[in-house]
Amino acid sequence: MDFGIGIATSSDSWKLAQRAEELGFTNAWFFDTQMITGDCFVAMAGAALKTSRIRLGTGVLVPSNRIAAVTANAFATLNGMAPGRIDFGIGTGFSARRAMGLGAVRLAEMEEYIRVVYGLLNNETVETPIEGKRRKIRFLNPEIGLINNKDRIPLHISAYGPRSQALTAKLGAGWKSFVSEVPGAMSAIEGMPQSWQKASRASSDLHATAWTCGCVLAEGEPADTRAPWRKPGRAPRCCCTGRLILIWRAGRTPRRCRRRLPPKSPAMSRWPAGTNHPTRAI
């Protein structure tokens, strides 16, 4: 089991990524919610310059926010700054699109988007609709070293339902899923392996990241405190397990969570004081 940190993206997210690396976290995921948080690629570039080991990924990218060619270029540029440490997390954009009054992107559109991004990263000429016409595009001069499309960039798909899980299995991608309660979590955990097996993939190749929610309590605050997130400055914080997700602001991991963690887990270490961003551990 690995531990990571999910970040509500801001101009100084590199500080969280840097501290997470110091504490032994393996991954930092950056939100792509343009009406709520900062730009994920700008923040990841800052983190790439300030870290050397932790993996940096979009958690998760929304296809409609950028055309596929721009996304491929952004990933290839980041891959030059942090070779082999970049992850491509993608979803249908529930939060980011709802913030603009839009529904989620269709799965077929997301699959086409993924095809174009990886086609370009693989130095292929791909045909795709741009401004109403089918056009053939490719990176024109990757050999001169302005981008890095040589080091692998793994794909991770946010997949809650059976159709998106089937797509994840079809593409052999890492699986990301939000877990809010035990019955739902068990249903997802049982469903995804079935989709994986139907696609004739080895169960040992399935890489899963589970997200869940929680709220950080003050030291000594009872766990049954009523609606603590309604208090000023106490917005809920999100976290993940299995890849395990926990959340906190500044301070220590809540006591109930600590009992469930390995003694040497990085989540047991103290988070930097003065951190004001909502964070998720993944």
TORKOL-4160 file (C-alpha; in steps of 0.2 Angstrom, whole numbers, padded with zeros to 4 digits, m for minus):
282
<pt num="1" X="0000" Y="0000" Z="0000"/>
<pt num="2" X="0006" Y="0017" Z="m0005"/>
<pt num="3" X="0002" Y="0034" Z="0002"/>
<pt num="4" X="m0001" Y="0050" Z="m0007"/>
<pt num="5" X="m0008" Y="0068" Z="m0006"/>
<pt num="6" X="m0022" Y="0075" Z="m0016"/>
<pt num="7" X="m0021" Y="0094" Z="m0017"/>
<pt num="8" X="m0034" Y="0107" Z="m0020"/>
<pt num="9" X="m0023" Y="0116" Z="m0033"/>
<pt num="10" X="m0016" Y="0133" Z="m0029"/>
<pt num="11" X="m0001" Y="0144" Z="m0034"/>
<pt num="12" X="0009" Y="0137" Z="m0019"/>
<pt num="13" X="0004" Y="0119" Z="m0020"/>
<pt num="14" X="0023" Y="0115" Z="m0023"/>
<pt num="15" X="0025" Y="0117" Z="m0004"/>
<pt num="16" X="0013" Y="0103" Z="0000"/>
<pt num="17" X="0020" Y="0092" Z="m0013"/>
<pt num="18" X="0038" Y="0096" Z="m0006"/>
<pt num="19" X="0033" Y="0092" Z="0012"/>
<pt num="20" X="0023" Y="0076" Z="0006"/>
<pt num="21" X="0039" Y="0070" Z="m0002"/>
<pt num="22" X="0049" Y="0074" Z="0014"/>
<pt num="23" X="0037" Y="0063" Z="0024"/>
<pt num="24" X="0038" Y="0049" Z="0012"/>
<pt num="25" X="0022" Y="0050" Z="0002"/>
<pt num="26" X="0023" Y="0043" Z="m0015"/>
<pt num="27" X="0011" Y="0053" Z="m0025"/>
<pt num="28" X="0004" Y="0070" Z="m0026"/>
<pt num="29" X="m0013" Y="0073" Z="m0036"/>
<pt num="30" X="m0018" Y="0090" Z="m0042"/>
<pt num="31" X="m0037" Y="0095" Z="m0044"/>
<pt num="32" X="m0042" Y="0101" Z="m0061"/>
<pt num="33" X="m0057" Y="0111" Z="m0056"/>
<pt num="34" X="m0055" Y="0128" Z="m0065"/>
<pt num="35" X="m0069" Y="0138" Z="m0056"/>
<pt num="36" X="m0064" Y="0132" Z="m0039"/>
<pt num="37" X="m0045" Y="0129" Z="m0038"/>
<pt num="38" X="m0029" Y="0134" Z="m0047"/>
<pt num="39" X="m0022" Y="0127" Z="m0064"/>
<pt num="40" X="m0016" Y="0109" Z="m0062"/>
<pt num="41" X="m0002" Y="0110" Z="m0075"/>
<pt num="42" X="0005" Y="0127" Z="m0068"/>
<pt num="43" X="0005" Y="0120" Z="m0050"/>
<pt num="44" X="0013" Y="0103" Z="m0056"/>
<pt num="45" X="0027" Y="0112" Z="m0065"/>
<pt num="46" X="0031" Y="0121" Z="m0048"/>
<pt num="47" X="0031" Y="0105" Z="m0039"/>
<pt num="48" X="0042" Y="0097" Z="m0052"/>
<pt num="49" X="0055" Y="0110" Z="m0049"/>
<pt num="50" X="0054" Y="0108" Z="m0030"/>
<pt num="51" X="0054" Y="0089" Z="m0029"/>
<pt num="52" X="0064" Y="0074" Z="m0035"/>
<pt num="53" X="0055" Y="0058" Z="m0030"/>
<pt num="54" X="0037" Y="0060" Z="m0028"/>
<pt num="55" X="0025" Y="0056" Z="m0043"/>
<pt num="56" X="0015" Y="0071" Z="m0049"/>
<pt num="57" X="m0002" Y="0068" Z="m0057"/>
<pt num="58" X="m0018" Y="0076" Z="m0062"/>
<pt num="59" X="m0032" Y="0071" Z="m0050"/>
<pt num="60" X="m0041" Y="0071" Z="m0061"/>
<pt num="61" X="m0040" Y="0080" Z="m0078"/>
<pt num="62" X="m0056" Y="0085" Z="m0086"/>
<pt num="63" X="m0056" Y="0083" Z="m0105"/>
<pt num="64" X="m0067" Y="0098" Z="m0110"/>
<pt num="65" X="m0055" Y="0110" Z="m0101"/>
<pt num="66" X="m0042" Y="0108" Z="m0115"/>
<pt num="67" X="m0040" Y="0101" Z="m0132"/>
<pt num="68" X="m0031" Y="0084" Z="m0132"/>
<pt num="69" X="m0016" Y="0091" Z="m0141"/>
<pt num="70" X="m0013" Y="0104" Z="m0128"/>
<pt num="71" X="m0015" Y="0091" Z="m0114"/>
<pt num="72" X="m0002" Y="0080" Z="m0123"/>
<pt num="73" X="0010" Y="0095" Z="m0125"/>
<pt num="74" X="0008" Y="0099" Z="m0106"/>
<pt num="75" X="0011" Y="0081" Z="m0100"/>
<pt num="76" X="0026" Y="0080" Z="m0112"/>
<pt num="77" X="0033" Y="0097" Z="m0105"/>
<pt num="78" X="0031" Y="0091" Z="m0087"/>
<pt num="79" X="0039" Y="0075" Z="m0091"/>
<pt num="80" X="0054" Y="0085" Z="m0096"/>
<pt num="81" X="0054" Y="0093" Z="m0080"/>
<pt num="82" X="0051" Y="0077" Z="m0069"/>
<pt num="83" X="0056" Y="0063" Z="m0081"/>
<pt num="84" X="0046" Y="0047" Z="m0077"/>
<pt num="85" X="0037" Y="0055" Z="m0062"/>
<pt num="86" X="0021" Y="0061" Z="m0071"/>
<pt num="87" X="0004" Y="0052" Z="m0070"/>
<pt num="88" X="m0011" Y="0056" Z="m0081"/>
<pt num="89" X="m0027" Y="0055" Z="m0071"/>
<pt num="90" X="m0043" Y="0058" Z="m0080"/>
<pt num="91" X="m0062" Y="0058" Z="m0077"/>
<pt num="92" X="m0078" Y="0065" Z="m0084"/>
<pt num="93" X="m0078" Y="0081" Z="m0075"/>
<pt num="94" X="m0092" Y="0080" Z="m0062"/>
<pt num="95" X="m0086" Y="0094" Z="m0051"/>
<pt num="96" X="m0077" Y="0105" Z="m0063"/>
<pt num="97" X="m0091" Y="0105" Z="m0076"/>
<pt num="98" X="m0105" Y="0106" Z="m0063"/>
<pt num="99" X="m0097" Y="0123" Z="m0057"/>
<pt num="100" X="m0101" Y="0129" Z="m0075"/>
<pt num="101" X="m0119" Y="0122" Z="m0076"/>
<pt num="102" X="m0114" Y="0107" Z="m0087"/>
<pt num="103" X="m0115" Y="0089" Z="m0085"/>
<pt num="104" X="m0102" Y="0076" Z="m0086"/>
<pt num="105" X="m0092" Y="0072" Z="m0102"/>
<pt num="106" X="m0098" Y="0056" Z="m0111"/>
<pt num="107" X="m0087" Y="0041" Z="m0109"/>
<pt num="108" X="m0085" Y="0039" Z="m0128"/>
<pt num="109" X="m0078" Y="0057" Z="m0129"/>
<pt num="110" X="m0066" Y="0053" Z="m0115"/>
<pt num="111" X="m0060" Y="0038" Z="m0123"/>
<pt num="112" X="m0057" Y="0047" Z="m0139"/>
<pt num="113" X="m0048" Y="0061" Z="m0129"/>
<pt num="114" X="m0036" Y="0048" Z="m0121"/>
<pt num="115" X="m0033" Y="0040" Z="m0138"/>
<pt num="116" X="m0027" Y="0056" Z="m0146"/>
<pt num="117" X="m0016" Y="0061" Z="m0131"/>
<pt num="118" X="m0007" Y="0045" Z="m0130"/>
<pt num="119" X="m0006" Y="0044" Z="m0149"/>
<pt num="120" X="0003" Y="0061" Z="m0149"/>
<pt num="121" X="0014" Y="0055" Z="m0134"/>
<pt num="122" X="0019" Y="0040" Z="m0144"/>
<pt num="123" X="0024" Y="0050" Z="m0159"/>
<pt num="124" X="0010" Y="0045" Z="m0170"/>
<pt num="125" X="0000" Y="0055" Z="m0183"/>
<pt num="126" X="m0018" Y="0055" Z="m0176"/>
<pt num="127" X="m0034" Y="0060" Z="m0184"/>
<pt num="128" X="m0046" Y="0070" Z="m0173"/>
<pt num="129" X="m0060" Y="0083" Z="m0175"/>
<pt num="130" X="m0054" Y="0101" Z="m0172"/>
<pt num="131" X="m0066" Y="0115" Z="m0175"/>
<pt num="132" X="m0078" Y="0105" Z="m0185"/>
<pt num="133" X="m0066" Y="0095" Z="m0197"/>
<pt num="134" X="m0056" Y="0079" Z="m0195"/>
<pt num="135" X="m0038" Y="0084" Z="m0195"/>
<pt num="136" X="m0022" Y="0074" Z="m0194"/>
<pt num="137" X="m0009" Y="0081" Z="m0181"/>
<pt num="138" X="0007" Y="0075" Z="m0173"/>
<pt num="139" X="0021" Y="0083" Z="m0163"/>
<pt num="140" X="0032" Y="0090" Z="m0177"/>
<pt num="141" X="0050" Y="0090" Z="m0169"/>
<pt num="142" X="0050" Y="0080" Z="m0153"/>
<pt num="143" X="0068" Y="0075" Z="m0157"/>
<pt num="144" X="0075" Y="0092" Z="m0153"/>
<pt num="145" X="0072" Y="0090" Z="m0134"/>
<pt num="146" X="0059" Y="0103" Z="m0130"/>
<pt num="147" X="0047" Y="0090" Z="m0123"/>
<pt num="148" X="0049" Y="0072" Z="m0116"/>
<pt num="149" X="0038" Y="0059" Z="m0124"/>
<pt num="150" X="0050" Y="0045" Z="m0121"/>
<pt num="151" X="0047" Y="0042" Z="m0102"/>
<pt num="152" X="0031" Y="0032" Z="m0099"/>
<pt num="153" X="0016" Y="0042" Z="m0092"/>
<pt num="154" X="0004" Y="0030" Z="m0084"/>
<pt num="155" X="m0015" Y="0032" Z="m0086"/>
<pt num="156" X="m0027" Y="0032" Z="m0072"/>
<pt num="157" X="m0046" Y="0033" Z="m0074"/>
<pt num="158" X="m0059" Y="0039" Z="m0062"/>
<pt num="159" X="m0072" Y="0026" Z="m0063"/>
<pt num="160" X="m0087" Y="0024" Z="m0052"/>
<pt num="161" X="m0100" Y="0014" Z="m0062"/>
<pt num="162" X="m0099" Y="m0002" Z="m0072"/>
<pt num="163" X="m0097" Y="0006" Z="m0089"/>
<pt num="164" X="m0082" Y="0017" Z="m0084"/>
<pt num="165" X="m0075" Y="0002" Z="m0075"/>
<pt num="166" X="m0076" Y="m0008" Z="m0091"/>
<pt num="167" X="m0067" Y="0006" Z="m0100"/>
<pt num="168" X="m0053" Y="0007" Z="m0087"/>
<pt num="169" X="m0051" Y="m0012" Z="m0090"/>
<pt num="170" X="m0052" Y="m0011" Z="m0109"/>
<pt num="171" X="m0037" Y="0002" Z="m0108"/>
<pt num="172" X="m0028" Y="m0007" Z="m0095"/>
<pt num="173" X="m0027" Y="0009" Z="m0084"/>
<pt num="174" X="m0025" Y="0012" Z="m0066"/>
<pt num="175" X="m0042" Y="0013" Z="m0057"/>
<pt num="176" X="m0047" Y="0028" Z="m0046"/>
<pt num="177" X="m0063" Y="0028" Z="m0036"/>
<pt num="178" X="m0071" Y="0038" Z="m0023"/>
<pt num="179" X="m0077" Y="0028" Z="m0007"/>
<pt num="180" X="m0089" Y="0036" Z="0004"/>
<pt num="181" X="m0096" Y="0022" Z="0014"/>
<pt num="182" X="m0093" Y="0003" Z="0017"/>
<pt num="183" X="m0106" Y="m0005" Z="0007"/>
<pt num="184" X="m0103" Y="0006" Z="m0008"/>
<pt num="185" X="m0084" Y="0003" Z="m0006"/>
<pt num="186" X="m0086" Y="m0015" Z="m0006"/>
<pt num="187" X="m0097" Y="m0015" Z="m0021"/>
<pt num="188" X="m0084" Y="m0005" Z="m0031"/>
<pt num="189" X="m0070" Y="m0016" Z="m0025"/>
<pt num="190" X="m0079" Y="m0032" Z="m0030"/>
<pt num="191" X="m0085" Y="m0024" Z="m0047"/>
<pt num="192" X="m0069" Y="m0018" Z="m0054"/>
<pt num="193" X="m0060" Y="m0034" Z="m0053"/>
<pt num="194" X="m0074" Y="m0042" Z="m0062"/>
<pt num="195" X="m0072" Y="m0029" Z="m0076"/>
<pt num="196" X="m0054" Y="m0032" Z="m0076"/>
<pt num="197" X="m0055" Y="m0051" Z="m0078"/>
<pt num="198" X="m0068" Y="m0049" Z="m0092"/>
<pt num="199" X="m0055" Y="m0039" Z="m0102"/>
<pt num="200" X="m0043" Y="m0054" Z="m0099"/>
<pt num="201" X="m0031" Y="m0045" Z="m0088"/>
<pt num="202" X="m0021" Y="m0052" Z="m0074"/>
<pt num="203" X="m0028" Y="m0047" Z="m0057"/>
<pt num="204" X="m0011" Y="m0043" Z="m0051"/>
<pt num="205" X="m0009" Y="m0029" Z="m0064"/>
<pt num="206" X="m0024" Y="m0019" Z="m0057"/>
<pt num="207" X="m0018" Y="m0003" Z="m0049"/>
<pt num="208" X="m0032" Y="0004" Z="m0038"/>
<pt num="209" X="m0033" Y="0021" Z="m0029"/>
<pt num="210" X="m0048" Y="0024" Z="m0017"/>
<pt num="211" X="m0053" Y="0041" Z="m0011"/>
<pt num="212" X="m0064" Y="0044" Z="0004"/>
<pt num="213" X="m0069" Y="0059" Z="0015"/>
<pt num="214" X="m0067" Y="0064" Z="0033"/>
<pt num="215" X="m0065" Y="0080" Z="0044"/>
<pt num="216" X="m0050" Y="0085" Z="0054"/>
<pt num="217" X="m0054" Y="0087" Z="0072"/>
<pt num="218" X="m0044" Y="0097" Z="0084"/>
<pt num="219" X="m0033" Y="0089" Z="0097"/>
<pt num="220" X="m0044" Y="0082" Z="0111"/>
<pt num="221" X="m0060" Y="0085" Z="0101"/>
<pt num="222" X="m0073" Y="0071" Z="0103"/>
<pt num="223" X="m0076" Y="0061" Z="0087"/>
<pt num="224" X="m0095" Y="0063" Z="0089"/>
<pt num="225" X="m0094" Y="0082" Z="0088"/>
<pt num="226" X="m0109" Y="0087" Z="0078"/>
<pt num="227" X="m0106" Y="0094" Z="0061"/>
<pt num="228" X="m0089" Y="0101" Z="0065"/>
<pt num="229" X="m0087" Y="0106" Z="0047"/>
<pt num="230" X="m0100" Y="0120" Z="0049"/>
<pt num="231" X="m0089" Y="0129" Z="0061"/>
<pt num="232" X="m0078" Y="0144" Z="0054"/>
<pt num="233" X="m0063" Y="0137" Z="0045"/>
<pt num="234" X="m0068" Y="0119" Z="0047"/>
<pt num="235" X="m0073" Y="0114" Z="0030"/>
<pt num="236" X="m0072" Y="0095" Z="0027"/>
<pt num="237" X="m0056" Y="0088" Z="0021"/>
<pt num="238" X="m0055" Y="0074" Z="0009"/>
<pt num="239" X="m0044" Y="0058" Z="0010"/>
<pt num="240" X="m0040" Y="0041" Z="0002"/>
<pt num="241" X="m0036" Y="0023" Z="0008"/>
<pt num="242" X="m0030" Y="0008" Z="m0001"/>
<pt num="243" X="m0018" Y="0018" Z="m0009"/>
<pt num="244" X="m0025" Y="0024" Z="0007"/>
<pt num="245" X="m0033" Y="0041" Z="0009"/>
<pt num="246" X="m0035" Y="0052" Z="0024"/>
<pt num="247" X="m0036" Y="0070" Z="0027"/>
<pt num="248" X="m0031" Y="0083" Z="0038"/>
<pt num="249" X="m0026" Y="0102" Z="0038"/>
<pt num="250" X="m0011" Y="0107" Z="0048"/>
<pt num="251" X="m0008" Y="0096" Z="0064"/>
<pt num="252" X="m0009" Y="0077" Z="0067"/>
<pt num="253" X="m0019" Y="0063" Z="0059"/>
<pt num="254" X="m0036" Y="0061" Z="0069"/>
<pt num="255" X="m0034" Y="0048" Z="0083"/>
<pt num="256" X="m0047" Y="0036" Z="0076"/>
<pt num="257" X="m0037" Y="0036" Z="0059"/>
<pt num="258" X="m0021" Y="0034" Z="0068"/>
<pt num="259" X="m0026" Y="0017" Z="0076"/>
<pt num="260" X="m0029" Y="0010" Z="0058"/>
<pt num="261" X="m0013" Y="0015" Z="0051"/>
<pt num="262" X="0004" Y="0006" Z="0051"/>
<pt num="263" X="0015" Y="0014" Z="0065"/>
<pt num="264" X="0028" Y="0020" Z="0052"/>
<pt num="265" X="0015" Y="0027" Z="0040"/>
<pt num="266" X="0020" Y="0045" Z="0033"/>
<pt num="267" X="0002" Y="0050" Z="0038"/>
<pt num="268" X="0008" Y="0048" Z="0056"/>
<pt num="269" X="0020" Y="0063" Z="0054"/>
<pt num="270" X="0015" Y="0081" Z="0057"/>
<pt num="271" X="0009" Y="0091" Z="0043"/>
<pt num="272" X="0018" Y="0108" Z="0041"/>
<pt num="273" X="0010" Y="0122" Z="0051"/>
<pt num="274" X="0002" Y="0137" Z="0042"/>
<pt num="275" X="m0004" Y="0125" Z="0028"/>
<pt num="276" X="m0021" Y="0133" Z="0023"/>
<pt num="277" X="m0026" Y="0122" Z="0008"/>
<pt num="278" X="m0039" Y="0108" Z="0009"/>
<pt num="279" X="m0029" Y="0092" Z="0005"/>
<pt num="280" X="m0032" Y="0074" Z="0001"/>
<pt num="281" X="m0020" Y="0060" Z="0005"/>
<pt num="282" X="m0021" Y="0047" Z="m0009"/>
